[in-house]
Amino acid sequence: MKKTLLMVALATIFLAGCSKKDDLSADIVGLGGDTWTKGPIDEWISTNYTTPYNIEVKYKWDRSELGEIYKNIVPVKEELVVPVMSIIKNTWIVPYAAVKGEDFMKKYTQKQFYLAGSPSYNSNGTITLGTAEAGRKIVLLDLNTFNPANKPAVKQILHTMHHEFGHILNQNIAVVPDYQRITPADYTATWFNIFRGAYSTNSALDKIMYEADFWGKGFITPYSRSNKDDDFVETLSTLLEGGQANFDNIINNLFVYDGLYIKRNGKGVYEQNTDARAKLLKKKSIVVAYMKDSWGIDLTDLQTRTQAAIEAQSATADFNSLLGPGKTYGTITVNPQKLNGLSTKFLTAYNAANTGLQSGMGLYIDNISLVFTTANRMILRVNFMDPTAALSAGFNADFNYTTTNVGGLLTLTYTDPQPTNANARAIEASIQSLLTYFNNQSFNIRWVDDIVPQSKSIFGGLVKTTDATSYLFGTL
């Protein structure tokens, strides 16, 4: 009886809340029923997307556009709509149109964008930053943290765009079956378990093992291990968004490790991971051929235009302004076994020092670092190894140079008395050619993208002021 009375009471409350005067036919705000007067944002979208490409861009809140309605996602901030869509146009549509034509983009681009402010959190611990539906609609998420001056953020959005557009191209003309035969046994549904921190409490070892779990198996990103189609579009999008220097740097750093250290022979020559290098290079060659044979697109041309568009959209600061104590970069590491394009004159000095150390003391140089410790001091840190010893971190010999820097013109003077540490004193006489290369010399501190194209923020270098053919650069 009590149960019946409760049901009647609830019915009475419900009926009391719905009088005959209430209009229940009105649309519910946020579910497609809200309207607004078009303003500058809508006019910009019409001019830049709807009119030229027949693309709709939705930014007003509409939960029905997102699917998975159980997830909490917030609207995009309206002040970010034009910056985001401007970047997408300039770094994705414009480069493609330049190499293939406007009609190509009008035909194949997705016809609807939906913008959301937060990411979509998944039960497996990953987040979704973008989705595509049958090549017609793309949803971009996590936009409320976007900063158009932040180049990694720009590249993240661009990576998503090139990834999703790569799916459209592949759905219209499939990549050759040879692609999926390169790494058939290493696709995994649990690709999301590949992340930093999953392998070791030692951060250096964790990084090595993390990279070995995708680069070391011939995959360009962890997500590319999920399936053959995402493998293909991840390789394409990484080549375009990351640039050629980024891809080459990955290839040039694929070695065989024994724990923390690269395996090497008795003269310090690294053992390359030839299997992973071959797989990644084969994938790249198929992507290049696919774009040319299927779509008539020169990938190198598109890559160059895309990188130029990224730089124009989010310019990289002058290297000199970023180098020094307390700045973005404090060290330049030079390892000829990991770099291509070092000047012959620098390599002559480096190799002569290495030969001198080997013949004089039975040791070899593994790498050098230029460490900027104070406003007027640079340490030339020579890392050297004993080929007869077990794999180890080696030994550091520090040589001090007094510096003056006037607008990026760096002058180095070998500090006297010098050197001050025992390791440096022990090898100083054997490596004179390397020490002399820097002593009483002036260099321009600059990016080396004219030497290694598309390498800003990857490599920074020093070029002798008296001889532009004499230079070095290294990883940052």
TIMI-918117 format. One line per field, with one value per residue (C-alpha): residue number from 1; residue in one letter; x, z, y. Coordinates in Angstrom, 1 decimal, padded with zeros to 4 digits, always signed. Example, Ala and Ser with C-alpha at 12.3 -4.5 7.8 and 13.67 -1.06 7.14 Angstrom:
resi 1 2
resn A S
x +012.3 +013.7
z +007.8 +007.1
y -004.5 -001.1
END
This chain:
resi 1 2 3 4 5 6 7 8 9 10 11 12 13 14 15 16 17 18 19 20 21 22 23 24 25 26 27 28 29 30 31 32 33 34 35 36 37 38 39 40 41 42 43 44 45 46 47 48 49 50 51 52 53 54 55 56 57 58 59 60 61 62 63 64 65 66 67 68 69 70 71 72 73 74 75 76 77 78 79 80 81 82 83 84 85 86 87 88 89 90 91 92 93 94 95 96 97 98 99 100 101 102 103 104 105 106 107 108 109 110 111 112 113 114 115 116 117 118 119 120 121 122 123 124 125 126 127 128 129 130 131 132 133 134 135 136 137 138 139 140 141 142 143 144 145 146 147 148 149 150 151 152 153 154 155 156 157 158 159 160 161 162 163 164 165 166 167 168 169 170 171 172 173 174 175 176 177 178 179 180 181 182 183 184 185 186 187 188 189 190 191 192 193 194 195 196 197 198 199 200 201 202 203 204 205 206 207 208 209 210 211 212 213 214 215 216 217 218 219 220 221 222 223 224 225 226 227 228 229 230 231 232 233 234 235 236 237 238 239 240 241 242 243 244 245 246 247 248 249 250 251 252 253 254 255 256 257 258 259 260 261 262 263 264 265 266 267 268 269 270 271 272 273 274 275 276 277 278 279 280 281 282 283 284 285 286 287 288 289 290 291 292 293 294 295 296 297 298 299 300 301 302 303 304 305 306 307 308 309 310 311 312 313 314 315 316 317 318 319 320 321 322 323 324 325 326 327 328 329 330 331 332 333 334 335 336 337 338 339 340 341 342 343 344 345 346 347 348 349 350 351 352 353 354 355 356 357 358 359 360 361 362 363 364 365 366 367 368 369 370 371 372 373 374 375 376 377 378 379 380 381 382 383 384 385 386 387 388 389 390 391 392 393 394 395 396 397 398 399 400 401 402 403 404 405 406 407 408 409 410 411 412 413 414 415 416 417 418 419 420 421 422 423 424 425 426 427 428 429 430 431 432 433 434 435 436 437 438 439 440 441 442 443 444 445 446 447 448 449 450 451 452 453 454 455 456 457 458 459 460 461 462 463 464 465 466 467 468 469 470 471 472 473 474 475 476
resn M K K T L L M V A L A T I F L A G C S K K D D L S A D I V G L G G D T W T K G P I D E W I S T N Y T T P Y N I E V K Y K W D R S E L G E I Y K N I V P V K E E L V V P V M S I I K N T W I V P Y A A V K G E D F M K K Y T Q K Q F Y L A G S P S Y N S N G T I T L G T A E A G R K I V L L D L N T F N P A N K P A V K Q I L H T M H H E F G H I L N Q N I A V V P D Y Q R I T P A D Y T A T W F N I F R G A Y S T N S A L D K I M Y E A D F W G K G F I T P Y S R S N K D D D F V E T L S T L L E G G Q A N F D N I I N N L F V Y D G L Y I K R N G K G V Y E Q N T D A R A K L L K K K S I V V A Y M K D S W G I D L T D L Q T R T Q A A I E A Q S A T A D F N S L L G P G K T Y G T I T V N P Q K L N G L S T K F L T A Y N A A N T G L Q S G M G L Y I D N I S L V F T T A N R M I L R V N F M D P T A A L S A G F N A D F N Y T T T N V G G L L T L T Y T D P Q P T N A N A R A I E A S I Q S L L T Y F N N Q S F N I R W V D D I V P Q S K S I F G G L V K T T D A T S Y L F G T L
x +000.0 +002.8 +004.4 +001.1 +000.8 +004.4 +003.7 +000.6 +002.5 +005.2 +002.5 +000.9 +004.2 +004.9 +001.4 +001.6 +004.8 +003.2 +000.3 -001.7 +000.0 +003.5 +004.8 +006.5 +007.1 +010.2 +013.6 +016.0 +019.1 +022.2 +020.4 +020.1 +017.4 +019.5 +019.9 +022.1 +022.7 +025.7 +028.7 +032.4 +033.3 +030.5 +031.4 +035.1 +034.1 +031.9 +034.7 +037.5 +035.7 +032.1 +032.2 +035.5 +035.4 +031.8 +032.9 +030.7 +032.4 +030.3 +031.5 +028.3 +027.5 +025.7 +026.2 +024.7 +027.8 +030.1 +028.7 +029.5 +027.1 +028.2 +031.5 +031.9 +033.2 +033.0 +032.4 +035.3 +036.0 +034.7 +037.8 +039.8 +037.7 +039.3 +042.9 +042.4 +040.7 +043.2 +046.1 +044.3 +043.7 +047.2 +049.1 +046.9 +044.6 +046.9 +050.0 +047.9 +046.2 +049.5 +050.8 +047.5 +045.1 +042.0 +039.6 +041.4 +040.8 +037.2 +036.5 +038.3 +038.2 +035.9 +032.7 +032.1 +034.2 +033.0 +035.1 +035.1 +037.1 +038.2 +039.6 +037.6 +038.9 +038.9 +038.6 +042.0 +043.8 +044.2 +042.6 +041.1 +042.1 +040.3 +037.9 +036.7 +033.5 +033.5 +035.7 +032.9 +033.2 +036.1 +035.8 +038.7 +038.9 +041.0 +041.1 +040.6 +044.3 +045.4 +048.0 +048.7 +052.2 +053.0 +054.6 +054.1 +050.4 +050.2 +051.9 +049.6 +046.5 +048.3 +049.3 +045.6 +044.5 +047.1 +046.3 +042.5 +043.0 +045.4 +042.5 +040.4 +043.1 +043.6 +039.9 +039.6 +042.8 +044.2 +047.9 +049.6 +049.4 +053.2 +053.0 +051.2 +053.7 +056.7 +055.8 +052.8 +053.5 +053.9 +050.5 +048.7 +045.3 +047.1 +049.3 +048.2 +050.5 +053.4 +054.1 +056.9 +057.0 +055.8 +059.2 +061.5 +061.9 +065.2 +064.2 +067.1 +066.4 +062.7 +063.2 +065.4 +062.9 +059.9 +061.5 +062.5 +058.9 +057.9 +060.8 +062.9 +060.3 +059.9 +056.9 +056.9 +054.6 +053.1 +049.7 +051.0 +051.2 +047.4 +046.7 +048.0 +045.8 +046.8 +050.4 +050.2 +048.6 +050.8 +053.8 +052.4 +051.3 +054.7 +056.6 +054.5 +054.0 +057.4 +059.4 +062.3 +065.0 +062.8 +062.4 +066.1 +067.0 +064.8 +066.6 +070.0 +069.4 +068.3 +071.0 +071.2 +071.3 +072.6 +070.7 +071.6 +074.4 +074.7 +076.6 +079.8 +083.0 +086.5 +087.0 +083.8 +081.7 +078.0 +075.9 +073.0 +069.5 +069.5 +066.2 +064.2 +066.0 +065.2 +061.5 +061.0 +062.8 +060.7 +057.5 +058.6 +059.4 +056.0 +054.3 +056.3 +055.5 +051.8 +051.4 +053.1 +051.6 +048.0 +047.6 +050.4 +051.7 +055.4 +055.7 +059.0 +057.3 +054.3 +056.6 +058.6 +055.5 +053.9 +057.0 +057.3 +053.6 +054.2 +057.2 +055.2 +052.3 +054.5 +057.9 +060.9 +062.9 +066.5 +068.7 +071.1 +068.1 +067.4 +070.9 +072.7 +072.4 +068.9 +067.5 +065.7 +068.9 +072.0 +073.9 +074.7 +075.7 +077.8 +078.1 +079.2 +077.7 +074.2 +074.5 +074.7 +076.0 +078.8 +081.4 +084.5 +086.7 +085.1 +085.2 +088.9 +089.7 +087.4 +088.7 +092.4 +091.8 +090.1 +093.0 +095.5 +093.6 +093.5 +097.1 +098.5 +096.3 +094.2 +091.0 +088.4 +086.1 +082.4 +080.9 +081.4 +079.1 +079.2 +077.9 +077.1 +077.4 +077.5 +077.3 +081.0 +081.9 +081.6 +082.7 +083.9 +083.0 +084.8 +083.2 +085.8 +085.8 +088.1 +087.4 +088.6 +086.2 +082.6 +079.9 +079.7 +079.0 +082.7 +084.7 +084.2 +087.1 +086.1 +087.9 +087.0 +086.6 +086.0 +083.2 +082.0 +078.6 +077.7 +074.3 +075.0 +078.7 +080.4 +084.2 +086.0 +089.3 +090.9 +091.0 +094.4 +095.4 +093.7 +092.6 +091.7 +090.2 +092.3 +090.6 +091.2 +094.8 +095.3 +094.0 +094.8 +098.0 +096.2 +093.3 +095.0 +093.3 +089.9 +090.9 +092.5 +089.3 +087.6 +090.4 +090.6 +087.8 +084.6 +081.3 +077.8 +075.3 +072.4 +069.9 +071.4 +068.2 +070.1 +072.5 +069.9 +066.5 +063.6 +065.9 +065.0 +064.5 +066.2 +069.7 +071.5 +075.0 +078.0 +079.4 +082.8 +082.6 +085.7 +084.7 +081.1 +082.2 +083.5 +080.7 +079.3 +075.9 +074.3 +071.2 +069.6
z +000.0 +000.8 -002.6 -004.4 -002.4 -003.3 -007.0 -006.8 -005.0 -007.7 -010.4 -008.7 -008.5 -012.1 -013.3 -011.1 -012.9 -016.3 -016.6 -019.7 -020.2 -020.7 -024.3 -024.6 -028.3 -028.0 -029.0 -026.1 -026.1 -026.8 -028.7 -032.0 -031.2 -030.4 -033.0 -033.1 -035.3 -037.5 -036.6 -037.7 -036.9 -039.2 -041.9 -041.7 -041.9 -044.9 -046.7 -046.0 -045.9 -046.9 -050.1 -051.6 -050.4 -049.4 -045.9 -042.8 -039.6 -036.5 -033.2 -031.3 -028.8 -030.2 -028.2 -030.9 -033.1 -030.7 -030.3 -027.1 -025.2 -021.9 -022.1 -020.7 -023.3 -023.2 -026.0 -027.7 -026.7 -029.5 -029.6 -030.6 -033.6 -036.2 -035.0 -035.1 -038.5 -040.0 -039.0 -040.5 -043.8 -044.0 -043.1 -044.6 -047.4 -048.9 -049.3 -050.8 -053.2 -054.2 -055.4 -056.6 -057.2 -055.6 -057.4 -055.7 -052.3 -053.1 -054.1 -051.4 -048.2 -045.4 -045.7 -042.0 -039.0 -035.5 -032.8 -029.1 -026.2 -024.2 -025.2 -025.1 -022.4 -023.2 -020.8 -021.8 -020.5 -023.9 -025.1 -028.5 -030.1 -033.4 -035.2 -038.8 -040.1 -043.5 -044.9 -044.6 -041.1 -038.7 -035.0 -033.4 -029.6 -026.8 -028.5 -025.4 -024.4 -027.9 -028.3 -032.0 -031.0 -029.6 -032.4 -030.9 -030.5 -034.1 -035.2 -033.1 -034.9 -038.3 -037.5 -036.8 -040.1 -042.3 -040.5 -041.2 -044.8 -045.3 -044.5 -047.2 -049.8 -048.8 -048.8 -052.4 -053.7 -051.4 -050.7 -052.2 -050.1 -049.8 -047.1 -044.6 -045.3 -043.9 -040.2 -040.2 -036.8 -034.7 -035.0 -031.7 -030.3 -027.1 -028.7 -026.0 -023.5 -025.3 -023.3 -021.3 -017.8 -018.7 -018.9 -016.1 -013.1 -014.6 -016.9 -019.4 -019.7 -019.9 -022.9 -024.7 -024.1 -025.0 -028.4 -029.0 -028.8 -031.9 -033.7 -032.9 -034.6 -037.7 -036.7 -036.8 -033.7 -031.1 -032.7 -036.0 -034.4 -034.0 -037.6 -041.1 -042.2 -039.2 -039.8 -043.3 -042.5 -039.4 -041.6 -044.1 -041.5 -039.7 -042.9 -043.5 -040.0 -038.7 -041.8 -043.5 -040.9 -038.1 -040.0 -040.9 -037.3 -036.2 -038.7 -037.8 -034.1 -034.5 -032.8 -030.9 -027.1 -024.2 -021.4 -021.2 -023.8 -027.5 -028.5 -030.3 -031.6 -030.2 -032.0 -030.9 -034.0 -033.1 -034.0 -036.1 -035.8 -039.5 -039.4 -038.0 -040.3 -043.4 -042.4 -041.8 -045.0 -046.9 -045.5 -046.5 -050.0 -050.5 -049.1 -051.6 -054.5 -053.5 -053.4 -056.8 -058.6 -057.2 -056.8 -058.9 -055.7 -055.2 -051.5 -051.1 -052.6 -050.4 -047.4 -048.1 -048.5 -045.3 -043.3 -044.7 -043.8 -040.2 -039.8 -041.3 -038.9 -035.8 -036.4 -034.5 -032.5 -033.5 -032.1 -030.4 -028.3 -027.1 -026.4 -023.1 -019.3 -018.1 -021.7 -023.8 -024.8 -022.7 -024.6 -028.1 -028.4 -031.5 -032.3 -035.9 -035.7 -035.3 -037.7 -041.4 -043.0 -040.6 -042.4 -043.7 -041.9 -038.5 -039.1 -040.1 -036.7 -034.8 -036.6 -036.1 -032.4 -032.3 -034.1 -031.8 -028.7 -030.1 -031.1 -028.0 -025.3 -026.8 -026.2 -028.5 -028.6 -028.3 -028.7 -027.6 -026.1 -026.0 -022.6 -022.0 -018.2 -017.7 -019.8 -020.5 -020.3 -022.5 -021.6 -024.4 -022.9 -024.6 -023.8 -024.3 -023.9 -023.2 -026.0 -023.7 -020.9 -020.5 -021.8 -019.7 -019.7 -020.4 -019.1 -019.4 -020.0 -019.6 -021.4 -020.6 -023.1 -022.3 -024.5 -025.7 -027.5 -029.5 -031.3 -032.0 -032.9 -030.5 -029.9 -028.0 -026.2 -024.5 -020.8 -019.1 -016.9 -018.6 -018.3 -014.7 -014.4 -014.4 -017.4 -019.5 -018.5 -019.4 -023.0 -023.8 -025.8 -027.9 -029.1 -030.0 -033.4 -031.8 -029.2 -031.8 -034.0 -031.3 -029.8 -030.8 -033.3 -033.9 -034.9 -035.8 -033.5 -035.8 -037.0 -039.8 -041.9 -045.0 -044.4 -043.1 -044.4 -041.9 -038.9 -036.7 -033.1 -033.9 -034.6 -033.7 -034.8 -035.0 -038.3 -038.5 -039.4 -041.5 -043.4 -044.1 -045.1 -041.6 -039.2 -036.7 -035.4 -032.9 -031.2 -028.6
y +000.0 +002.4 +001.7 +002.7 +005.9 +006.8 +006.4 +008.5 +011.2 +011.3 +011.5 +014.4 +016.3 +015.7 +016.8 +019.9 +020.9 +020.8 +023.2 +023.8 +027.1 +025.6 +025.4 +022.0 +022.4 +024.6 +023.3 +022.6 +024.8 +022.8 +020.1 +021.8 +024.3 +027.3 +030.1 +033.2 +036.1 +035.5 +037.6 +038.0 +034.4 +033.1 +035.5 +034.4 +030.8 +031.5 +033.4 +030.9 +027.5 +027.4 +029.4 +028.2 +024.5 +023.8 +023.0 +023.6 +024.6 +024.1 +025.6 +026.3 +023.6 +020.6 +017.4 +015.2 +015.9 +014.1 +010.6 +008.6 +010.9 +009.5 +011.4 +014.9 +017.3 +021.1 +023.6 +025.4 +029.0 +031.2 +033.4 +030.3 +029.4 +031.6 +031.0 +027.3 +027.2 +029.7 +027.5 +024.5 +026.3 +027.7 +024.6 +021.9 +023.2 +025.8 +023.5 +020.8 +023.2 +024.6 +021.3 +019.7 +022.5 +024.0 +021.5 +018.6 +020.0 +021.0 +017.4 +015.4 +017.5 +016.6 +018.7 +019.3 +020.3 +020.2 +022.0 +021.0 +022.5 +019.4 +016.0 +012.8 +010.5 +006.8 +003.9 +002.6 +005.7 +007.4 +010.6 +011.3 +014.6 +014.1 +011.7 +011.3 +009.8 +008.2 +010.9 +013.5 +014.9 +015.6 +016.4 +018.3 +018.2 +019.7 +023.1 +025.3 +025.0 +025.9 +028.7 +029.7 +030.8 +027.4 +025.4 +021.9 +022.8 +023.9 +020.7 +018.6 +019.9 +019.7 +016.0 +015.3 +016.9 +015.1 +011.8 +012.1 +013.4 +010.5 +008.2 +009.8 +009.4 +005.8 +005.1 +006.4 +004.7 +002.0 +001.9 -001.2 -004.4 -004.4 -001.8 -004.1 -006.8 -004.8 -005.2 -007.7 -009.3 -006.2 -004.6 -004.6 -003.6 -002.5 +000.1 +002.5 +000.7 +002.3 +005.4 +007.0 +005.6 +002.1 +000.4 +001.4 +003.7 +004.8 +007.7 +007.2 +003.4 +004.0 +006.4 +003.8 +001.0 +003.2 +004.2 +000.6 -000.4 +001.5 +003.1 +000.0 -002.2 +000.0 +002.2 +006.0 +006.5 +004.2 +004.7 +003.4 +000.0 -000.1 -001.4 -001.2 +001.8 +004.0 +002.9 +004.3 +007.6 +008.1 +007.8 +010.2 +012.7 +012.5 +013.2 +016.3 +017.7 +016.7 +017.4 +015.5 +016.4 +015.0 +011.7 +011.5 +012.2 +009.2 +006.9 +008.1 +007.3 +003.7 +001.6 -001.7 -001.1 -003.2 -001.7 +002.0 +001.9 +001.4 -001.7 -000.9 -002.5 -002.1 +001.2 +002.8 +002.2 +001.9 -001.2 +000.1 -001.3 -002.1 -004.0 -001.0 +001.4 -000.7 -001.0 +002.7 +003.6 +001.1 +002.5 +006.0 +004.9 +003.3 +006.5 +008.6 +006.3 +006.2 +009.9 +010.3 +007.3 +007.5 +011.3 +012.9 +014.6 +015.2 +014.5 +016.4 +019.5 +019.1 +018.5 +021.6 +023.8 +022.4 +023.1 +026.6 +027.2 +026.0 +028.3 +031.2 +030.5 +030.0 +031.4 +029.9 +032.4 +033.2 +030.4 +032.9 +034.2 +030.6 +029.4 +030.0 +029.5 +029.5 +029.7 +027.1 +025.4 +025.2 +022.4 +021.4 +017.8 +016.8 +013.1 +012.4 +008.9 +010.4 +013.3 +013.8 +017.0 +018.2 +020.3 +018.6 +021.1 +020.3 +016.6 +016.8 +018.3 +015.9 +012.8 +013.9 +014.3 +010.9 +009.3 +011.0 +009.7 +006.2 +006.0 +007.9 +006.4 +003.6 +005.6 +007.1 +010.1 +009.1 +012.6 +016.2 +018.8 +022.6 +023.5 +027.2 +027.6 +031.3 +034.5 +034.4 +030.7 +027.6 +024.2 +021.9 +018.5 +015.6 +012.3 +009.5 +005.7 +002.8 +000.2 -002.7 -001.8 -003.0 -000.7 +002.4 +006.1 +006.7 +009.7 +013.4 +015.8 +019.5 +022.3 +025.9 +028.7 +032.3 +033.7 +037.0 +037.2 +040.3 +039.8 +036.1 +036.6 +034.2 +034.5 +031.7 +032.0 +029.0 +029.9 +030.0 +028.2 +025.2 +022.5 +022.1 +018.6 +015.4 +013.8 +016.9 +017.1 +013.4 +013.7 +017.3 +016.6 +014.0 +016.1 +019.4 +019.6 +019.7 +022.3 +024.4 +024.4 +026.4 +028.5 +032.2 +031.6 +033.5 +031.8 +032.8 +031.2 +030.2 +027.6 +025.4 +024.9 +026.1 +023.2 +020.6 +021.8 +021.8 +021.3 +024.2 +023.2 +019.9 +021.1 +024.3 +025.2 +027.4 +028.7 +030.3 +033.9 +033.8 +030.6 +029.7 +026.2 +025.5 +024.7 +022.2 +021.5 +019.2 +018.0 +020.2
END
